Amino acid sequence: GATPRATFPPVLLPQGERPVAEVIERALSLGLVALAAEGFDPPLIQEEIVSFRLANAMTPLEAACAAADGSVDLSTQAELSWYVEGFRALAWALGLELALPPVDDEESQGFTALGRLLDEGSVEALVSKAAPRTTEELVAEADLYRCYRAIYQELIPPDAPRGADPQEGSLGAQAVRNRARAFDWLLDPTSAW
């Protein structure tokens, strides 16, 4: 028979690399949208979007949420509030955060990390501080969250509506979903958010 391998090939192979500035813009956009969805001060969020020149890095839905113009319903806002987990994943991938906390960690700590990055004042300043992690580290972390996502998917009853979260641990499922999405986007430059 075949000799078992000591390691297994990754589930997700990178398709290329995104520029660091683009990843920083996406990370900051995700964090600011999450803040807006949590009801944080809309004028302050808009000020940061302008200061960091992030308007083009946001989807129309994200821009509407950040503008707090009333066009985004509450259930969508609740979904967007979990974008803080995508922010955390990208900040970690850039080496701007030393550790990626467990998915059951307090969301507010993600906002604290966002504040630290915003204090740098510009995307350029963050680019100079970034120390992107290796492809191997990123692929390993992406594989982990893809596995978590698959496990959570198994917990959803077959008759549940599409997109439903499992009854047990749904907060963890939201965090996992957003982190996995961030890693998928990061490792596939051809994908759109």
Order of alpha helices (4+ residues) and beta strands (2+ residues): alpha-alpha-alpha-alpha-alpha-alpha-alpha-alpha-alpha
